[in-house]
Amino acid sequence: MSQPRIQLTNITKTYGQKTVLNNLNLHLGEAEMVALLGPSGCGKSTTLKILAGLEHADAGEILVDGKDISKVPTRKRNMGIVFQAYSLFPHMTAKDNVGYGLRIHGTAAAARRKRSEELLELVSLAEHMDKYPVQMSGGQQQRVALARALAISPELLLLDEPLSALDAKVRSQLRDEIRRIQLSEGISTLLVTHDQEEALVMADRIGVMNAGIIEQIGTPGELYNQPNSPFISEFVGVVNRLPGFYQDGHIQVLGSQLLATNEHEFTNGDIAVALVRPEQIEVLADPAGSHTVLNKQLRGIFTSVTLTGPERSPIRVDMSSRSADAFEIGQPVKLRVERTDTVIGSPTKNEAETLKQYQKESN
């Protein structure tokens, strides 16, 4: 692998007695978008602020093209930043807001005007360049903020929850727009978000953070299909929690023996929980089946079917809407897991008691 464009090495940050980042390591390649995904308080925004120079790490180094910039002031790091709050100057037009950074850098007025107009065209706001922020929608203001961040041709684009203040439709449109612009400009980008769909759709790689560390980093497909822990499995995507008994590296659920793929401390006979995604379960019509169709929810190109049985909590299965049409509410069915391995985790008290009670009744 060639040298990363951006590299954070052993970054540590504490606030009082609390360690927010614990020897964090991260790199970004040329023109790559990396998303940091995680729950509130996991350290993802602190990572971005340290990279931008808005916060300072207690230990570690930040390299850009191999040069340590840990001591370089924010204004000299040449990084474009877009926050959740648009932070536009209310007394400036869209064009003047975009050109502000260029003016600070001493760019001549003609060149500043040309660059601002080009970028507003790039973000599909050419007809709004003379409007003030109050005259634009939230989505339009965020486009202006993006254009302003790009105006200085930054080494790195930093996006800190840039879409969370927008409604769902605008958010979906703008994430596609940001990704298109990022690729067309060829700029390395760090996206911080708590929205898993946003990360899955936009990023080349995703780092899932928890308690100040990156628990796993990989492509969206790797994180979704090959999670390395229960936390990753449940945080990225939807899973069914299926309790069963652990035996010789396997867990038996829904009549299938599944290989446990993650590190764990279970011993033979322990109750564990298999974390299985809704699309990895097959529903088969069976008058003697121990599961019953409870509900169906149309979700566009697929339908979520909710099922249960005497020994299980509700189970969600995602299938094509055409396939779901074959099943009726109240119909008995049997279920089969369509893969041979799974991540396993610890059961809740209720899950363990339910399985023990079912085993007792079955005997």
PEPERA-V871833 format. One line per field, one symbol per residue. ss: DSSP state (2 for helix, 1 for strand, 0 for the rest). psi: psi as a letter, one per 40 degrees, with the letter a starting at -180 (. if undefined). A space follows every 50 residues. Layout:
ss->???
psi->???
This chain:
ss->00000111111111100111111111110000111111000002222222 22000000111111001100000222001111000000000012222222 22220000222222222222220002220001222002222222222222 20000111110000000222222222222222222000111110022222 22001111110011111102222220000222222000011111111001 11100111110000000000111111022211111000001111111100 01111111100111111111222200000001111110001111110022 2222222222220
psi->hihidhhhhfhhhihbehhdhgfhhiihihfihhhhhiiheeeddddddd deedihidiiihhhfehhedehideeefhhhhidhdfihdeiiddddded ddddeehiddddddddddddddeffdeedeiideeiidddddddddddde degidhhhhgfeeeeiidddddddddddddddddefhhhhhhiehddddd ddidihhhihfeihdihaiddddddfieiddddddhaiihhhiahhhfei hhifeihhhheiiifiiheihihhhhideehhhhhhdeieiihdihhhfb eihhhhiiideiihhhhhiidddddehihehhiiihheieiihiaiiidd dddddddddddd.
